[in-house]
Every structure is written in structure tokens, then in C-alpha cells.
Amino acid sequence: MKLVSWNVNGLRACVTKGFNDYFHEMEADIFCVQETKLQEGQIALELGEQYSQYWNYAVKKGYSGTAIFTKIQPISVRYGLEEDEEVEGRIITLEFGTFYLVNVYTPNSRRDLSRLELRLEWEERFRNYILQLDSMKPVIICGDLNVAHQEIDLKNPQSNRNNSGFTLEERSKMTQLLESGFTDTFRHFYPDQTGAYTWWSYMPKIRERNVGWRIDYFLVSSRLTPSLLDAQIDFEIKGSDHCPVILMMDENDI
């Protein structure tokens, strides 16, 4: 089973930069996107009859938003966190026969950290939600988690130590989630790989010099690790300031 996740930073713009070609080339069983930045009716994707499309739009125009395109038909679909008024379109959960898939676009704490407290509260509710799902079936989490977990996950850890996405508080929340029984699939296969990033600033020459951050992930309930085949970062794909991440799993073991 092949799963792909990509923060497209505006799906309409990404479509003009090769999204459709990449989508069809990948032939993923499940393809998740974040930061769609559009409203219902603003785009019509021709993905093929085999794919069902699920969209969660932000109320605010041109902001946030998530979508999942899947060949595998879900048992149920849920938008947002449990009992949460979903206004930013950040989460879609699909329930399948043997697992849950959660596509998430985690709130950014902002450059001045003015949203850090909100972010940490959201992280706590998100972890509680994931643990509730995990008590029923294993969970696959994918998306832009807006945090570089360890120093190896960004080019310049020292100069970014108190910056958004690399504060001790945000990193600790990621550690807490993993220690609750989840596996960072990329680090499962490549624990020591440096220079493995998924996001680069639009500043000149930053991506060419690979001055990046790894903030896009596939996490899985640790009991799914025997079914993992590989986790990849598609560094060369440039339709967004993020690149896609890929997870390969043995569907017979799930």
C-alpha cells in the first residue's frame, strides 16, 4: 500500500506547477494534501473514477484546508477533532477496516510565538483524540506537523532554538506523542540521515543549498511497524515550498 502526503501551499497554484502529473505518476492508494487554500467549488480535480475525494475547507477564504483522495473506500469520515468546531479545516479522519488514517495540518505558533499557547492546547487535544482512536484500531497520522522534532531535522538548529516550529515546548509535544505509542516512520528507517528536509523558505537560494526543515511526517501506531516497508522524502518535487513524503506498507500485515 502506498500513501503520499503533501503540503501543497495552495492547491490551485500547485496544479499549475505539475500537481496532476505527480499525482497520476505516483498511483497512490491514499493521497493526502494540506494547506489547500480554497473553498468548495473553486477547483475540479480530474483524478479518475477510482478515487473518492474528501475535503475539509477552512471558513476563512484562501487559508488552511485539507483533502484526501483514496482508492480504498472508508467505513466512516470525520472532520475536525472530537466535539470540536472545525473552522480551519485542519483534520480529516478516515476509518478503514483495520486502521484509522488522520490527515492533519497542525497550527503554526507564528514567528512571534503569539499562537504558541493555542498551539500547545491544540496539541494536547490532538493527542487525546489520537489515543482515543488508537484504543480502537491502529492509527496512521500524516501531514504537516509544523515541528522539527530533533536537531537532525533542520539545517540550523542552534540559530532556530527558540523559533516557531523548534521551540522546546513544540518539540516536547512531539516527543510526548511518540512516547504514547507511535513511530516516526522516516526515522524508523533512516535514524541518522542528515539533510533530509521537507520544507524550505522561499528566500533566494535556500532550497538550492538545502537549508531546510523536516516538518512533514508519517507517524504510525507502533504496533504497525512490522508492516512498514519504506518511508521516503520526494526532495526533487517543487510544486510547493514543501515536498511530498511517502509511506510504503505491506497491506497484508495491516
KOLKOLKOL-73497 format. One line per field, with one value per residue: residue number from 0; residue in three letters; x negated, y, z negated of N, C-alpha, C in turn. Coordinates in pm, whole numbers, always signed. Layout:
<torvexs>
nr = NUM  ...
rest = ala  ...
n_px = X  ...
n_py = Y  ...
n_pz = Z  ...
ca_px = X  ...
ca_py = Y  ...
ca_pz = Z  ...
c_px = X  ...
c_py = Y  ...
c_pz = Z  ...
</torvexs>
This chain:
<torvexs>
nr = 0  1  2  3  4  5  6  7  8  9  10  11  12  13  14  15  16  17  18  19  20  21  22  23  24  25  26  27  28  29  30  31  32  33  34  35  36  37  38  39  40  41  42  43  44  45  46  47  48  49  50  51  52  53  54  55  56  57  58  59  60  61  62  63  64  65  66  67  68  69  70  71  72  73  74  75  76  77  78  79  80  81  82  83  84  85  86  87  88  89  90  91  92  93  94  95  96  97  98  99  100  101  102  103  104  105  106  107  108  109  110  111  112  113  114  115  116  117  118  119  120  121  122  123  124  125  126  127  128  129  130  131  132  133  134  135  136  137  138  139  140  141  142  143  144  145  146  147  148  149  150  151  152  153  154  155  156  157  158  159  160  161  162  163  164  165  166  167  168  169  170  171  172  173  174  175  176  177  178  179  180  181  182  183  184  185  186  187  188  189  190  191  192  193  194  195  196  197  198  199  200  201  202  203  204  205  206  207  208  209  210  211  212  213  214  215  216  217  218  219  220  221  222  223  224  225  226  227  228  229  230  231  232  233  234  235  236  237  238  239  240  241  242  243  244  245  246  247  248  249  250  251  252  253
rest = met  lys  leu  val  ser  trp  asn  val  asn  gly  leu  arg  ala  cys  val  thr  lys  gly  phe  asn  asp  tyr  phe  his  glu  met  glu  ala  asp  ile  phe  cys  val  gln  glu  thr  lys  leu  gln  glu  gly  gln  ile  ala  leu  glu  leu  gly  glu  gln  tyr  ser  gln  tyr  trp  asn  tyr  ala  val  lys  lys  gly  tyr  ser  gly  thr  ala  ile  phe  thr  lys  ile  gln  pro  ile  ser  val  arg  tyr  gly  leu  glu  glu  asp  glu  glu  val  glu  gly  arg  ile  ile  thr  leu  glu  phe  gly  thr  phe  tyr  leu  val  asn  val  tyr  thr  pro  asn  ser  arg  arg  asp  leu  ser  arg  leu  glu  leu  arg  leu  glu  trp  glu  glu  arg  phe  arg  asn  tyr  ile  leu  gln  leu  asp  ser  met  lys  pro  val  ile  ile  cys  gly  asp  leu  asn  val  ala  his  gln  glu  ile  asp  leu  lys  asn  pro  gln  ser  asn  arg  asn  asn  ser  gly  phe  thr  leu  glu  glu  arg  ser  lys  met  thr  gln  leu  leu  glu  ser  gly  phe  thr  asp  thr  phe  arg  his  phe  tyr  pro  asp  gln  thr  gly  ala  tyr  thr  trp  trp  ser  tyr  met  pro  lys  ile  arg  glu  arg  asn  val  gly  trp  arg  ile  asp  tyr  phe  leu  val  ser  ser  arg  leu  thr  pro  ser  leu  leu  asp  ala  gln  ile  asp  phe  glu  ile  lys  gly  ser  asp  his  cys  pro  val  ile  leu  met  met  asp  glu  asn  asp  ile
n_px = -85  -61  -108  -76  -171  -133  -202  -65  -55  +144  +353  +458  +256  +52  +143  +91  -174  -241  -105  +100  -27  -222  -58  +79  -139  -234  -38  +88  +240  +366  +383  +287  +344  +239  +305  +472  +602  +848  +1200  +1510  +1600  +1417  +1226  +1183  +1083  +956  +920  +965  +1194  +1154  +1080  +1202  +1299  +1231  +1293  +1192  +1272  +1145  +1316  +1232  +1138  +902  +721  +552  +695  +765  +738  +829  +759  +866  +829  +919  +1215  +1354  +1490  +1603  +1614  +1465  +1460  +1242  +1155  +1273  +1587  +1525  +1544  +1491  +1320  +1102  +1036  +852  +822  +885  +1034  +1026  +1188  +1091  +1109  +916  +762  +719  +690  +541  +534  +355  +310  +117  +156  -39  -268  -335  -563  -627  -557  -304  -91  -155  -62  +203  +140  +15  +223  +393  +236  +246  +517  +528  +355  +497  +723  +611  +518  +759  +866  +666  +708  +904  +843  +536  +349  +270  +97  +66  -89  -150  -315  -430  -664  -1006  -1145  -1390  -1737  -1865  -1675  -1662  -1842  -1984  -1997  -2090  -2063  -1793  -1671  -1476  -1274  -962  -823  -1046  -1064  -1125  -891  -713  -857  -866  -600  -575  -753  -613  -384  -496  -603  -373  -312  -375  -535  -784  -803  -996  -1235  -1246  -1341  -1564  -1752  -1978  -2010  -2113  -2033  -1783  -1508  -1181  -1066  -1133  -1234  -1108  -1303  -1578  -1788  -1775  -1652  -1806  -2048  -1977  -1882  -1691  -1392  -1260  -941  -717  -536  -494  -344  -294  -90  -277  -252  -210  -453  -578  -463  -568  -735  -892  -992  -984  -1124  -1033  -1240  -1289  -1061  -892  -657  -562  -646  -694  -785  -663  -594  -635  -489  -536  -365  -302  -15  +99  +25  +152
n_py = -118  +216  +535  +886  +1210  +1562  +1896  +2137  +2408  +2586  +2468  +2526  +2682  +2493  +2302  +2425  +2388  +2128  +1940  +1753  +1580  +1466  +1344  +1144  +998  +886  +704  +645  +466  +605  +950  +1236  +1582  +1902  +2240  +2347  +2584  +2682  +2710  +2526  +2423  +2575  +2442  +2173  +1864  +1622  +1320  +1058  +783  +592  +711  +841  +1156  +1362  +1650  +1913  +2225  +2546  +2803  +3065  +3234  +3122  +2994  +2755  +2423  +2086  +1773  +1445  +1190  +885  +543  +332  +249  +423  +332  +519  +881  +1161  +1500  +1732  +1764  +1556  +1663  +1923  +2249  +2284  +2510  +2576  +2378  +2164  +1889  +1562  +1252  +923  +617  +289  -67  -195  +5  +353  +655  +963  +1277  +1571  +1919  +2093  +2369  +2665  +2822  +3081  +3341  +3529  +3384  +3420  +3255  +3034  +2932  +2861  +2670  +2470  +2390  +2288  +2076  +1906  +1835  +1712  +1491  +1348  +1286  +1121  +909  +810  +709  +520  +336  +184  +105  +63  +358  +571  +859  +1149  +1435  +1794  +1869  +2085  +2106  +2061  +1784  +1690  +1798  +1704  +1732  +1977  +2233  +2440  +2419  +2553  +2834  +2849  +2781  +2889  +2952  +2956  +2639  +2506  +2528  +2440  +2364  +2287  +2078  +1904  +1828  +1673  +1467  +1362  +1263  +1061  +896  +799  +576  +571  +578  +746  +723  +777  +817  +570  +409  +554  +656  +817  +987  +1282  +1613  +1565  +1698  +1858  +2100  +2428  +2765  +3037  +3217  +3348  +3102  +2924  +2669  +2552  +2531  +2357  +2432  +2350  +2223  +1937  +1881  +1753  +1454  +1094  +922  +628  +402  +218  -58  -113  -118  -360  -385  -190  -87  +105  +450  +760  +1069  +1297  +1475  +1615  +1720  +2013  +2172  +2323  +2497  +2296  +1948  +1630  +1351  +999  +684  +340  +39  -299  -424  -661  -711  -535
n_pz = +0  +89  -40  -21  -124  -117  -169  +9  +22  +128  +344  +596  +714  +706  +885  +1126  +1137  +1180  +1022  +1095  +1277  +1111  +920  +1072  +1161  +926  +843  +598  +325  +124  +105  -49  -116  -239  -345  -140  -69  +42  +134  +136  +459  +597  +735  +964  +965  +1182  +1114  +1165  +1176  +984  +750  +448  +314  +38  -142  -358  -430  -522  -702  -666  -376  -132  -302  -503  -525  -419  -238  -119  +109  +214  +306  +161  +6  -263  -587  -752  -785  -933  -1030  -1167  -1522  -1793  -1900  -1831  -1705  -1383  -1215  -1069  -896  -941  -992  -876  -925  -825  -856  -819  -751  -918  -1030  -1127  -939  -972  -851  -884  -943  -1128  -1352  -1313  -1533  -1491  -1392  -1593  -1810  -1909  -1892  -2029  -2278  -2212  -2022  -2177  -2343  -2149  -2057  -2278  -2284  -2036  -2070  -2266  -2119  -1918  -2076  -2166  -1926  -1874  -2071  -1968  -1700  -1513  -1418  -1147  -1100  -910  -756  -770  -1043  -1152  -1310  -1377  -1496  -1618  -1650  -1424  -1233  -1109  -930  -1063  -1370  -1604  -1570  -1547  -1780  -1960  -1792  -1608  -1555  -1638  -1907  -2249  -2374  -2164  -2047  -2261  -2281  -2052  -2117  -2335  -2209  -2044  -2240  -2344  -2207  -1931  -1607  -1431  -1105  -904  -1050  -1163  -958  -872  -1084  -1124  -911  -764  -640  -542  -448  -438  -398  -280  -304  -98  -42  +151  +304  +92  +103  +299  +167  -22  -278  -503  -673  -840  -859  -785  -808  -839  -1085  -1276  -1465  -1694  -1690  -1428  -1304  -1208  -957  -799  -505  -371  -402  -250  -122  +114  +247  +487  +596  +675  +657  +450  +139  -33  -9  +116  -105  -151  -223  -242  -284  -388  -293  -359  -615  -775
ca_px = +0  -138  -43  -151  -124  -200  -151  -74  -60  +230  +368  +477  +123  -26  +191  +22  -317  -264  -43  +174  -124  -280  +47  +102  -262  -251  +62  +101  +368  +423  +303  +336  +285  +267  +299  +535  +629  +959  +1334  +1585  +1638  +1313  +1139  +1239  +971  +988  +825  +1001  +1311  +1116  +1052  +1302  +1239  +1286  +1239  +1226  +1239  +1147  +1416  +1159  +1102  +761  +647  +552  +770  +707  +815  +779  +803  +839  +885  +979  +1334  +1358  +1613  +1660  +1535  +1487  +1390  +1210  +1138  +1396  +1662  +1454  +1597  +1382  +1332  +980  +1022  +719  +815  +981  +1008  +1096  +1184  +1089  +1141  +818  +686  +764  +596  +566  +461  +358  +229  +104  +143  -170  -268  -369  -701  -641  -507  -178  +7  -216  +27  +311  +81  -10  +356  +439  +156  +297  +645  +499  +301  +608  +807  +539  +517  +893  +872  +571  +764  +997  +770  +412  +366  +167  +107  -21  -65  -243  -304  -485  -769  -1124  -1148  -1524  -1832  -1896  -1562  -1671  -1980  -2048  -1926  -2133  -2007  -1647  -1631  -1354  -1186  -841  -850  -1160  -1070  -1128  -753  -658  -932  -825  -468  -600  -810  -505  -300  -568  -615  -241  -300  -377  -665  -819  -841  -1120  -1346  -1250  -1428  -1684  -1769  -2093  -2025  -2111  -1994  -1654  -1413  -1056  -1022  -1238  -1187  -1112  -1415  -1665  -1893  -1761  -1627  -1923  -2151  -1914  -1869  -1551  -1337  -1171  -821  -607  -560  -403  -357  -202  -87  -399  -223  -209  -588  -613  -408  -636  -830  -986  -943  -1067  -1101  -1050  -1310  -1300  -931  -899  -533  -527  -764  -711  -787  -582  -652  -574  -497  -503  -329  -253  +126  +137  -10  +225
ca_py = +0  +339  +656  +1008  +1330  +1679  +2031  +2196  +2554  +2642  +2361  +2581  +2718  +2371  +2237  +2489  +2353  +1987  +1851  +1642  +1484  +1393  +1259  +1025  +920  +812  +596  +612  +416  +717  +1070  +1340  +1714  +2003  +2381  +2358  +2727  +2706  +2682  +2431  +2470  +2656  +2358  +2043  +1777  +1501  +1224  +923  +731  +503  +790  +921  +1278  +1414  +1785  +1991  +2362  +2648  +2908  +3179  +3210  +3119  +2963  +2620  +2326  +1954  +1684  +1309  +1120  +746  +430  +241  +314  +424  +297  +644  +1002  +1259  +1625  +1801  +1685  +1517  +1772  +2048  +2327  +2286  +2629  +2595  +2267  +2110  +1745  +1464  +1115  +815  +487  +173  -190  -235  +120  +490  +747  +1101  +1378  +1686  +2039  +2146  +2516  +2727  +2909  +3212  +3387  +3596  +3287  +3470  +3147  +2916  +2876  +2794  +2553  +2367  +2339  +2207  +1953  +1819  +1780  +1622  +1365  +1277  +1233  +1011  +797  +752  +625  +410  +235  +102  +50  +136  +487  +631  +1004  +1211  +1575  +1897  +1881  +2216  +2098  +1979  +1719  +1684  +1886  +1646  +1757  +2107  +2265  +2529  +2408  +2647  +2967  +2840  +2710  +2945  +2995  +2878  +2510  +2439  +2560  +2323  +2323  +2215  +1953  +1817  +1771  +1564  +1357  +1304  +1183  +940  +810  +742  +453  +598  +568  +834  +620  +809  +790  +424  +353  +634  +728  +908  +1059  +1427  +1681  +1511  +1803  +1859  +2239  +2528  +2902  +3088  +3311  +3306  +3001  +2842  +2530  +2503  +2499  +2260  +2486  +2317  +2163  +1821  +1908  +1672  +1323  +982  +854  +514  +326  +137  -198  -128  -114  -476  -375  -82  -129  +215  +587  +837  +1211  +1325  +1604  +1682  +1774  +2154  +2247  +2393  +2514  +2163  +1838  +1516  +1238  +875  +568  +212  -59  -427  -422  -791  -715  -431
ca_pz = +0  +99  -89  +6  -192  -60  -191  +142  +6  +231  +443  +732  +765  +725  +1008  +1240  +1126  +1203  +924  +1158  +1332  +999  +861  +1155  +1165  +801  +834  +456  +277  +49  +128  -140  -97  -339  -305  -8  -49  +134  +87  +218  +591  +659  +816  +1003  +998  +1257  +1059  +1205  +1106  +874  +630  +377  +265  -88  -159  -477  -395  -626  -685  -611  -237  -98  -425  -560  -448  -395  -150  -100  +230  +177  +380  +63  -45  -410  -658  -803  -766  -1040  -1006  -1291  -1643  -1861  -1961  -1803  -1594  -1286  -1132  -991  -801  -965  -1015  -821  -970  -755  -922  -732  -823  -1020  -1080  -1101  -876  -1013  -774  -973  -921  -1264  -1357  -1332  -1650  -1436  -1410  -1723  -1909  -1965  -1889  -2090  -2380  -2140  -1958  -2277  -2382  -2035  -2058  -2383  -2238  -1925  -2124  -2331  -2010  -1856  -2169  -2164  -1806  -1886  -2162  -1890  -1587  -1488  -1352  -1062  -1100  -811  -733  -812  -1188  -1188  -1411  -1354  -1626  -1674  -1581  -1293  -1144  -1042  -892  -1157  -1498  -1708  -1548  -1546  -1901  -2020  -1684  -1580  -1493  -1702  -2049  -2336  -2402  -2049  -2033  -2371  -2246  -1956  -2196  -2415  -2119  -2006  -2358  -2372  -2131  -1787  -1542  -1320  -1009  -835  -1139  -1182  -854  -849  -1211  -1127  -785  -772  -516  -496  -482  -361  -379  -262  -286  +39  -26  +263  +293  -28  +139  +374  +68  -112  -414  -524  -795  -821  -941  -729  -867  -857  -1213  -1285  -1590  -1692  -1658  -1283  -1248  -1127  -822  -726  -403  -347  -413  -158  -103  +257  +244  +616  +639  +638  +680  +327  +54  -91  +87  +69  -179  -102  -311  -181  -386  -342  -329  -414  -756  -848
c_px = -89  -52  -135  -87  -203  -128  -174  -80  +18  +245  +385  +343  +41  +15  +122  -126  -339  -199  +23  +80  -184  -179  +64  -22  -276  -157  +78  +237  +442  +328  +365  +267  +327  +248  +351  +570  +740  +1091  +1401  +1624  +1530  +1214  +1212  +1123  +1020  +886  +852  +1113  +1275  +1092  +1178  +1231  +1311  +1214  +1284  +1177  +1237  +1258  +1351  +1112  +950  +670  +662  +622  +693  +796  +748  +842  +766  +906  +960  +1099  +1338  +1493  +1684  +1562  +1568  +1402  +1367  +1188  +1272  +1458  +1595  +1521  +1484  +1399  +1209  +950  +895  +712  +924  +938  +1092  +1079  +1189  +1108  +1047  +737  +762  +652  +635  +474  +471  +265  +225  +89  +0  -163  -305  -509  -724  -592  -377  -71  -45  -124  +143  +260  +64  +121  +411  +366  +209  +429  +623  +447  +411  +700  +742  +538  +654  +910  +787  +620  +860  +930  +637  +437  +244  +194  +15  +10  -179  -222  -371  -583  -884  -1158  -1286  -1618  -1867  -1791  -1558  -1817  -2052  -1979  -1965  -2067  -1855  -1590  -1501  -1257  -1067  -876  -969  -1174  -1072  -987  -694  -727  -892  -690  -483  -659  -701  -414  -370  -579  -482  -216  -298  -521  -676  -878  -970  -1240  -1355  -1346  -1563  -1715  -1878  -2108  -2013  -2068  -1863  -1544  -1290  -1003  -1142  -1173  -1195  -1224  -1511  -1770  -1881  -1741  -1745  -2035  -2102  -1918  -1724  -1518  -1258  -1052  -699  -636  -455  -438  -258  -202  -200  -372  -209  -349  -627  -562  -476  -737  -934  -914  -1038  -1029  -1131  -1110  -1297  -1171  -915  -772  -489  -656  -788  -727  -704  -665  -569  -592  -454  -478  -283  -107  +172  +110  +69  +355
c_py = +123  +457  +774  +1123  +1450  +1806  +2108  +2348  +2626  +2545  +2415  +2621  +2593  +2296  +2296  +2453  +2203  +1892  +1730  +1536  +1400  +1296  +1131  +938  +832  +694  +549  +551  +524  +835  +1183  +1473  +1806  +2142  +2397  +2501  +2753  +2670  +2583  +2495  +2550  +2574  +2228  +1956  +1652  +1394  +1081  +868  +645  +578  +859  +1040  +1326  +1545  +1843  +2133  +2452  +2748  +3031  +3147  +3213  +3080  +2815  +2520  +2199  +1876  +1547  +1252  +973  +647  +335  +311  +308  +378  +422  +757  +1099  +1382  +1696  +1705  +1651  +1638  +1907  +2119  +2350  +2404  +2650  +2478  +2187  +1957  +1671  +1328  +1019  +687  +378  +47  -221  -118  +250  +565  +889  +1193  +1510  +1797  +2113  +2298  +2560  +2821  +3054  +3256  +3451  +3509  +3331  +3362  +3021  +2852  +2801  +2664  +2439  +2307  +2249  +2073  +1855  +1756  +1681  +1488  +1284  +1213  +1111  +888  +730  +661  +500  +301  +142  +33  +123  +260  +519  +781  +1059  +1360  +1665  +1920  +2007  +2212  +2013  +1915  +1723  +1774  +1835  +1683  +1898  +2144  +2343  +2526  +2514  +2783  +2967  +2789  +2761  +2997  +2902  +2750  +2437  +2485  +2431  +2271  +2242  +2081  +1853  +1753  +1657  +1443  +1286  +1217  +1054  +843  +750  +616  +471  +603  +671  +746  +651  +778  +642  +361  +424  +720  +833  +992  +1209  +1486  +1634  +1607  +1798  +1999  +2330  +2665  +2940  +3189  +3258  +3204  +2910  +2695  +2472  +2462  +2398  +2306  +2469  +2263  +2038  +1840  +1832  +1525  +1219  +921  +738  +460  +225  -10  -221  -136  -240  -469  -266  -140  -22  +347  +675  +985  +1242  +1464  +1684  +1749  +1915  +2233  +2331  +2423  +2390  +2063  +1722  +1419  +1114  +765  +445  +111  -188  -439  -556  -802  -616  -488
c_pz = +0  +53  -64  -71  -141  -105  -61  +139  +116  +346  +584  +793  +795  +851  +1130  +1242  +1129  +1105  +990  +1214  +1220  +937  +942  +1165  +1040  +788  +689  +427  +199  +65  +45  -110  -211  -278  -162  +29  +53  +68  +182  +351  +663  +741  +848  +1050  +1070  +1217  +1101  +1118  +986  +743  +577  +315  +139  -120  -292  -452  -518  -596  -621  -470  -218  -212  -459  -468  -421  -299  -146  +27  +213  +272  +288  -1  -198  -464  -707  -780  -877  -1009  -1139  -1406  -1704  -1929  -1941  -1688  -1496  -1193  -1042  -899  -818  -974  -938  -872  -887  -835  -817  -816  -937  -1074  -1057  -1029  -916  -933  -850  -924  -1054  -1262  -1381  -1452  -1616  -1476  -1546  -1839  -1975  -1969  -1957  -2193  -2315  -2078  -2058  -2327  -2273  -2032  -2162  -2342  -2123  -1976  -2191  -2227  -1945  -1947  -2178  -2043  -1822  -1980  -2089  -1772  -1575  -1403  -1266  -1059  -992  -802  -776  -961  -1242  -1305  -1357  -1488  -1692  -1594  -1442  -1188  -1087  -1025  -1001  -1294  -1600  -1691  -1549  -1677  -1963  -1916  -1667  -1505  -1551  -1847  -2129  -2361  -2288  -2031  -2141  -2344  -2146  -2027  -2275  -2329  -2082  -2123  -2401  -2290  -1981  -1736  -1431  -1211  -936  -922  -1176  -1083  -844  -973  -1210  -1001  -806  -638  -460  -538  -390  -336  -371  -246  -138  +60  +80  +221  +172  +9  +216  +279  -36  -257  -454  -661  -756  -916  -890  -759  -828  -993  -1214  -1427  -1586  -1661  -1508  -1224  -1171  -983  -739  -627  -374  -371  -334  -162  +43  +276  +374  +662  +585  +665  +562  +251  -32  +22  +31  -15  -148  -205  -235  -293  -320  -387  -387  -563  -839  -903
</torvexs>
